[in-house]
Amino acid sequence: MSAKEEFITIYKQNIKREGADKLLEFLEKSDFFTAPSSTRFHGSYEGGLVQHSLNVYHCLKDYLSRPRTKELYGMDYSEETIAIVALLHDVCKVNFYTVEMRNKKSDATGQWEKVPYYAINDTLPYGHGEKSVYILSGYFYGENRLTREEAFAIRYHMGFSYGGTEERNSIGRALEMYPLALALNVADMEASYYMEGSEK
């Protein structure tokens, strides 16, 4: 099963709220299933974004399966909530990357040659997590809107690795108030640093 097929299977099995079909149509028409997840680090290859989304989903499922997360921390979420925050936390990266060319010296020949690389072309500069919440709110609205915990989890999934020093208090408070945000941050970091790594 390809990453796209796995994503769509998990998506359709778990995300049932109104607007889900239209959102999936949007993802299929966009570059979501072919885009990288970054320009240089984790998932910097074609299809990296969908693979990263799946990795975060599996890491989050595993994290939330621990008895202490439910019994001690009260982290008990529906399958739909887990799928939404994990599979869609980086929807802000849709139509975000472009392929450009640059000169690079060939290791084999020592000659300069043109090689493709990913660059950022942000046509909707609305931040990162907040941009994902904004995009999703166009599909899940009214009674079907993101819950507050889902919205905060997606908004703060980068934890302390995103934002300036003036935002540290807000980030810490959000992670304290909304445990799903902390859980998603842990899953995102595990997927990014341990499952996917960097170009080095």
One Martini backbone bead per residue (centre of mass of N, CA, C, O) as a GRO file, in nm:
protein
  200
    1MET     BB    1   0.096   0.037   0.024
    2SER     BB    2   0.070   0.348  -0.012
    3ALA     BB    3   0.073   0.647   0.140
    4LYS     BB    4  -0.185   0.749   0.013
    5GLU     BB    5  -0.362   0.502   0.073
    6GLU     BB    6  -0.326   0.507   0.379
    7PHE     BB    7  -0.433   0.785   0.434
    8ILE     BB    8  -0.718   0.748   0.310
    9THR     BB    9  -0.803   0.515   0.488
   10ILE     BB   10  -0.777   0.655   0.764
   11TYR     BB   11  -0.951   0.896   0.701
   12LYS     BB   12  -1.223   0.743   0.625
   13GLN     BB   13  -1.245   0.574   0.894
   14ASN     BB   14  -1.233   0.851   1.100
   15ILE     BB   15  -1.340   1.096   0.917
   16LYS     BB   16  -1.693   1.217   0.942
   17ARG     BB   17  -1.728   1.498   0.924
   18GLU     BB   18  -1.837   1.762   0.794
   19GLY     BB   19  -1.606   1.826   0.513
   20ALA     BB   20  -1.415   1.582   0.455
   21ASP     BB   21  -1.461   1.540   0.150
   22LYS     BB   22  -1.370   1.823   0.055
   23LEU     BB   23  -1.086   1.809   0.176
   24LEU     BB   24  -0.989   1.563   0.015
   25GLU     BB   25  -1.024   1.693  -0.260
   26PHE     BB   26  -0.818   1.914  -0.212
   27LEU     BB   27  -0.572   1.732  -0.159
   28GLU     BB   28  -0.585   1.585  -0.443
   29LYS     BB   29  -0.547   1.865  -0.609
   30SER     BB   30  -0.302   1.899  -0.473
   31ASP     BB   31   0.041   1.847  -0.334
   32PHE     BB   32   0.025   1.665  -0.076
   33PHE     BB   33   0.126   1.374  -0.215
   34THR     BB   34   0.418   1.521  -0.333
   35ALA     BB   35   0.526   1.676  -0.118
   36PRO     BB   36   0.729   1.791   0.094
   37SER     BB   37   0.826   1.861   0.441
   38SER     BB   38   1.098   1.992   0.338
   39THR     BB   39   1.398   2.128   0.213
   40ARG     BB   40   1.636   1.959   0.414
   41PHE     BB   41   1.509   1.763   0.606
   42HIS     BB   42   1.243   1.627   0.681
   43GLY     BB   43   1.106   1.502   0.399
   44SER     BB   44   1.307   1.589   0.138
   45TYR     BB   45   1.074   1.460  -0.063
   46GLU     BB   46   0.875   1.303  -0.256
   47GLY     BB   47   0.612   1.250  -0.025
   48GLY     BB   48   0.695   1.358   0.266
   49LEU     BB   49   0.427   1.472   0.383
   50VAL     BB   50   0.257   1.213   0.398
   51GLN     BB   51   0.462   1.049   0.562
   52HIS     BB   52   0.473   1.235   0.806
   53SER     BB   53   0.173   1.219   0.878
   54LEU     BB   54   0.181   0.915   0.936
   55ASN     BB   55   0.401   0.913   1.151
   56VAL     BB   56   0.246   1.090   1.351
   57TYR     BB   57   0.007   0.907   1.384
   58HIS     BB   58   0.161   0.658   1.498
   59CYS     BB   59   0.294   0.807   1.736
   60LEU     BB   60   0.032   0.904   1.871
   61LYS     BB   61  -0.100   0.632   1.915
   62ASP     BB   62   0.126   0.521   2.093
   63TYR     BB   63   0.126   0.738   2.314
   64LEU     BB   64  -0.194   0.702   2.383
   65SER     BB   65  -0.165   0.385   2.477
   66ARG     BB   66  -0.070   0.460   2.740
   67PRO     BB   67  -0.186   0.434   3.052
   68ARG     BB   68  -0.090   0.716   3.173
   69THR     BB   69  -0.232   0.906   2.971
   70LYS     BB   70  -0.516   0.830   3.074
   71GLU     BB   71  -0.500   0.798   3.393
   72LEU     BB   72  -0.315   1.062   3.462
   73TYR     BB   73  -0.382   1.278   3.204
   74GLY     BB   74  -0.655   1.235   3.030
   75MET     BB   75  -0.580   1.101   2.737
   76ASP     BB   76  -0.895   1.082   2.568
   77TYR     BB   77  -0.950   1.010   2.231
   78SER     BB   78  -1.073   1.010   1.940
   79GLU     BB   79  -1.014   0.886   1.633
   80GLU     BB   80  -1.079   1.150   1.489
   81THR     BB   81  -0.895   1.343   1.642
   82ILE     BB   82  -0.630   1.197   1.585
   83ALA     BB   83  -0.647   1.216   1.276
   84ILE     BB   84  -0.668   1.517   1.240
   85VAL     BB   85  -0.408   1.620   1.391
   86ALA     BB   86  -0.202   1.432   1.242
   87LEU     BB   87  -0.277   1.442   0.929
   88LEU     BB   88  -0.333   1.790   0.943
   89HIS     BB   89  -0.103   1.972   1.077
   90ASP     BB   90   0.049   2.025   0.767
   91VAL     BB   91  -0.151   2.175   0.558
   92CYS     BB   92   0.027   2.438   0.523
   93LYS     BB   93   0.215   2.281   0.289
   94VAL     BB   94   0.034   2.345   0.072
   95ASN     BB   95   0.159   2.499  -0.187
   96PHE     BB   96   0.480   2.577  -0.070
   97TYR     BB   97   0.653   2.430  -0.281
   98THR     BB   98   0.939   2.441  -0.496
   99VAL     BB   99   1.121   2.390  -0.797
  100GLU     BB  100   1.466   2.440  -0.833
  101MET     BB  101   1.780   2.566  -0.948
  102ARG     BB  102   2.131   2.460  -0.908
  103ASN     BB  103   2.463   2.464  -0.835
  104LYS     BB  104   2.674   2.160  -0.849
  105LYS     BB  105   2.924   1.961  -0.752
  106SER     BB  106   3.043   1.677  -0.866
  107ASP     BB  107   3.170   1.394  -0.719
  108ALA     BB  108   3.256   1.237  -0.981
  109THR     BB  109   3.370   1.494  -1.181
  110GLY     BB  110   3.386   1.810  -1.068
  111GLN     BB  111   3.143   1.928  -1.203
  112TRP     BB  112   2.918   2.152  -1.291
  113GLU     BB  113   2.562   2.133  -1.205
  114LYS     BB  114   2.228   2.103  -1.247
  115VAL     BB  115   1.999   2.109  -0.964
  116PRO     BB  116   1.745   2.019  -0.777
  117TYR     BB  117   1.532   2.212  -0.544
  118TYR     BB  118   1.383   2.315  -0.256
  119ALA     BB  119   1.142   2.578  -0.216
  120ILE     BB  120   0.987   2.863  -0.093
  121ASN     BB  121   0.621   2.955  -0.161
  122ASP     BB  122   0.445   3.181   0.023
  123THR     BB  123   0.100   3.268  -0.043
  124LEU     BB  124   0.022   3.222   0.288
  125PRO     BB  125   0.135   3.424   0.543
  126TYR     BB  126   0.013   3.250   0.849
  127GLY     BB  127   0.215   3.065   0.938
  128HIS     BB  128   0.165   2.747   1.069
  129GLY     BB  129  -0.049   2.625   1.265
  130GLU     BB  130  -0.253   2.857   1.205
  131LYS     BB  131  -0.284   2.783   0.905
  132SER     BB  132  -0.409   2.507   0.942
  133VAL     BB  133  -0.657   2.602   1.097
  134TYR     BB  134  -0.760   2.791   0.878
  135ILE     BB  135  -0.802   2.582   0.655
  136LEU     BB  136  -0.988   2.384   0.816
  137SER     BB  137  -1.215   2.604   0.874
  138GLY     BB  138  -1.323   2.584   0.568
  139TYR     BB  139  -1.450   2.279   0.635
  140PHE     BB  140  -1.474   2.308   0.955
  141TYR     BB  141  -1.794   2.413   1.060
  142GLY     BB  142  -1.973   2.493   1.307
  143GLU     BB  143  -2.056   2.193   1.440
  144ASN     BB  144  -1.778   2.083   1.274
  145ARG     BB  145  -1.566   2.207   1.413
  146LEU     BB  146  -1.305   2.248   1.574
  147THR     BB  147  -1.191   2.190   1.852
  148ARG     BB  148  -1.011   2.339   2.082
  149GLU     BB  149  -0.802   2.110   2.114
  150GLU     BB  150  -0.742   2.070   1.814
  151ALA     BB  151  -0.652   2.360   1.751
  152PHE     BB  152  -0.419   2.373   1.964
  153ALA     BB  153  -0.259   2.132   1.866
  154ILE     BB  154  -0.198   2.241   1.583
  155ARG     BB  155  -0.083   2.520   1.657
  156TYR     BB  156   0.135   2.369   1.889
  157HIS     BB  157   0.308   2.125   1.754
  158MET     BB  158   0.604   2.273   1.779
  159GLY     BB  159   0.630   2.418   2.025
  160PHE     BB  160   0.946   2.556   2.116
  161SER     BB  161   1.044   2.556   1.796
  162TYR     BB  162   0.833   2.799   1.789
  163GLY     BB  163   0.909   3.106   1.807
  164GLY     BB  164   0.958   3.347   2.021
  165THR     BB  165   1.019   3.459   2.336
  166GLU     BB  166   0.732   3.599   2.364
  167GLU     BB  167   0.584   3.299   2.324
  168ARG     BB  168   0.657   3.100   2.556
  169ASN     BB  169   0.415   3.136   2.748
  170SER     BB  170   0.196   3.046   2.549
  171ILE     BB  171   0.303   2.767   2.491
  172GLY     BB  172   0.312   2.657   2.780
  173ARG     BB  173   0.010   2.704   2.838
  174ALA     BB  174  -0.107   2.530   2.610
  175LEU     BB  175   0.031   2.258   2.696
  176GLU     BB  176  -0.113   2.260   2.975
  177MET     BB  177  -0.421   2.289   2.884
  178TYR     BB  178  -0.348   2.096   2.614
  179PRO     BB  179  -0.248   1.776   2.594
  180LEU     BB  180  -0.265   1.727   2.284
  181ALA     BB  181  -0.037   1.923   2.212
  182LEU     BB  182   0.188   1.763   2.348
  183ALA     BB  183   0.145   1.493   2.202
  184LEU     BB  184   0.188   1.606   1.914
  185ASN     BB  185   0.471   1.714   1.962
  186VAL     BB  186   0.602   1.443   2.027
  187ALA     BB  187   0.525   1.304   1.758
  188ASP     BB  188   0.664   1.508   1.569
  189MET     BB  189   0.952   1.474   1.684
  190GLU     BB  190   0.983   1.173   1.644
  191ALA     BB  191   0.942   1.172   1.340
  192SER     BB  192   1.157   1.388   1.258
  193TYR     BB  193   1.423   1.272   1.426
  194TYR     BB  194   1.387   0.937   1.416
  195MET     BB  195   1.241   0.856   1.137
  196GLU     BB  196   1.371   1.088   0.932
  197GLY     BB  197   1.552   1.314   0.975
  198SER     BB  198   1.828   1.424   0.796
  199GLU     BB  199   2.059   1.483   0.547
  200LYS     BB  200   2.289   1.374   0.757
   0.00000   0.00000   0.00000
